[in-house]
Amino acid sequence: MASIFDSIIERRSETSSLKWHKFGADVLPLWVADMDFAAPEPVVRALRGRVEHGVYGYDNAPPALAEVICERMQRLYGWTVKPEEITFLSGIVSGFNIACRAFCKPGGGVLVQTPVYPPFLAAPGNHGLRLQTADLAARREGAVLRYEVDFDAMERAATADTGLFIVSHPHNPVGIEFRPDTLRRMAEFAVARGMVLCSDEIHCDLLLDEGLKHVPAAMLSPEIAARCVTLMAPSKTFNVPGLACGFAIIQNPELRHAYRRALAGIVPDVNAMGFVGALAAYGRECDGWLEELRAYLRGNRDFLAEFVRRELPEFAVTAPEATYLAWMDCRGGNGVAVGRCGGGAVETQNAECRTQNAERATRNTQHATRFGGVSPFEFFLREAKVAFSDGAAFGKAGEGFVRINFGCPRSRLEEALEKVKRSLR
């Protein structure tokens, strides 16, 4: 049965879309986290009504929006949030940059888990801070790529002056929805060392597997909530990133005051259309649309995974639990651990490192041969006319990978994958 998400919507000639204009007219773009789907009708209707009003002056956040967010947090997660604990933002990237300004001492460290959304990597340097990276541990099982948290790597990366731990939850690009026990251990790691935990939960509505439930980090305990900044937005869920409306939930008044002081006079206010769109998106009228979207994305994910298994067996790809982003290892090899060396006695650790380094060298040689000395991103752009996101932009742990945005009509996803297959043959 046809879905509303099967419709092809022209974006190149009718909009100034970043996604569709960055590369040439002959390139199929599956890169930036922007779906090729129309927003839900209640959102479009609300925006149309606001446009027809005709006056576009300065707007405050409507009180109803904070109330709807609080109701949503209680309904979906059992999380009690008060309106005064919400700070509206014009973007989530601004949100974690503000956290860097607010909670780190000059020259201090900011911990992130790589591979990770590129603005995480840039944020510390924007504020004279040090980026500290802890690779996630990865393993390949045939055509499936799986990741988990490497707590040893976190211990090695953090220092006494690490003031902030920025977490992507669910994780972009590897698609993990952290389970409560793992999330608690990560959060307690930060709290025990005096860090603030900044949890970017922008993809929390896009869990793809039945029965899987998102748990906000701040819900885990009062001690964690007192050291936590939670960032959310309707932008990814309802495909309205251009409306530029997000928010931070900070339940500790002292942290909230420091955060608002850090953004004052620097971060622009949310625009009128952003508030209207967010209020409509978070209303119950969009629930059915969201359920259909999740089912469609789940089908796209499974189609992508099966295509890689069948047609690109030298590669491996994640089966993300959340988001519409897949992470593909293009380096070759089979059943090879691709995480950072670590753990165990010195002799054992050294032996493991030597083995992994040899395996890595072999994969790099295969990679250089397959792609003619360029990255997979460059190769697919040039030879397949398909634009993915370059894995190298997600940190050193992303070299030899690409991120695939499967938030598009299935026919478009199939076309892109067939182009990739032909380019390799």
Buried (B, 14 or more C-beta within 10 A) or exposed (E): EEBEBEEEEEBEEEEEBEBBEEBEEEBBBBBBBBBBBBBBEBBBEBBEEBEEEEEEEEBEBEEEBBEBBBEBBEEEBEBEBEEEBBBBBBBBBBBBBBBBBBBBEEEBBBBBBBBBBBBBBEBBEEBEBBBBBBBBBBBBEEBBBBBBBBBBBBEEBBEEBBBBBBBBBBBBBBBBBBEEEBBBBBBBBBBEBEBBBBBBBBBBBBBBBEEEEBBBBBBBBEEBBBBBBBBBBBBBBBBBBBBBBBBBBBBBEEBBEBBBEBBEEEBEBBBBBBBBBBBBBBBEBBEEBBEBBBBBBBBBBEBBBEBBBEBBEBBBBBBBBBBBBBBBBBBBBEEBBBBBBBEEEEEEBEEBEEEBEEBBEBBBEBBEEBBEEBBBBEBBBBBBBBBBBBBBBBBEBBBBBBBBBBBBBBEBBBBBBBBBBEBBE
